[in-house]
């Protein structure tokens, strides 16, 4: 990766959390005419949330939560458009998988867009579902042994 990124934890309800909502909105909802702030985001308080910072500015997010005692779930892998294709996605996935391992998880699950399925395959994830619609966008479920 050719960006000098710093990963920092985001606390629910803070100004940084509000920035994370804006980033997720830009990546996940606005392009399809939706607004993430119309959704119930209270579940975020139960997640380990991280921001990727470049020169002090948050440019991406990645969250981690639990599916079961052995399995973590990666959520909200969102990168602002202008910072994509610089290796940041791989960097953040390596970071969050290390966090999952540090917390004792042996497997990671995620829900991803069909359009980025190939990216996750390159990282060792396996597709475990047929495509389905989520907020009008085709998604698949994926898993990886850590």
Secondary structure in CASP SS format (residue, H / E / C, confidence):
PFRMAT SS
TARGET T0000
AUTHOR 0000-0000-0000
METHOD secondary structure of the structure
MODEL  1
X C 1.00
X C 1.00
X C 1.00
X C 1.00
X E 1.00
X E 1.00
X E 1.00
X E 1.00
X E 1.00
X E 1.00
X C 1.00
X C 1.00
X C 1.00
X C 1.00
X H 1.00
X H 1.00
X H 1.00
X H 1.00
X H 1.00
X H 1.00
X H 1.00
X H 1.00
X H 1.00
X H 1.00
X H 1.00
X H 1.00
X H 1.00
X H 1.00
X H 1.00
X H 1.00
X H 1.00
X H 1.00
X C 1.00
X C 1.00
X C 1.00
X H 1.00
X H 1.00
X H 1.00
X C 1.00
X C 1.00
X C 1.00
X H 1.00
X H 1.00
X H 1.00
X H 1.00
X H 1.00
X C 1.00
X E 1.00
X E 1.00
X E 1.00
X E 1.00
X E 1.00
X E 1.00
X E 1.00
X C 1.00
X C 1.00
X E 1.00
X E 1.00
X E 1.00
X E 1.00
X E 1.00
X E 1.00
X E 1.00
X E 1.00
X E 1.00
X E 1.00
X E 1.00
X E 1.00
X C 1.00
X C 1.00
X E 1.00
X E 1.00
X E 1.00
X E 1.00
X E 1.00
X E 1.00
X E 1.00
X E 1.00
X E 1.00
X C 1.00
X H 1.00
X H 1.00
X H 1.00
X C 1.00
X C 1.00
X C 1.00
X C 1.00
X H 1.00
X H 1.00
X H 1.00
X H 1.00
X H 1.00
X H 1.00
X H 1.00
X H 1.00
X H 1.00
X H 1.00
X H 1.00
X H 1.00
X H 1.00
X H 1.00
X H 1.00
X C 1.00
X C 1.00
X C 1.00
X C 1.00
X E 1.00
X E 1.00
X E 1.00
X E 1.00
X E 1.00
X E 1.00
X E 1.00
X H 1.00
X H 1.00
X H 1.00
X H 1.00
X H 1.00
X H 1.00
X H 1.00
X H 1.00
X H 1.00
X C 1.00
X C 1.00
X C 1.00
X E 1.00
X E 1.00
X C 1.00
X C 1.00
X C 1.00
X C 1.00
X E 1.00
X E 1.00
X E 1.00
X C 1.00
X C 1.00
X E 1.00
X E 1.00
X E 1.00
X E 1.00
X E 1.00
X E 1.00
X E 1.00
X E 1.00
X E 1.00
X C 1.00
END
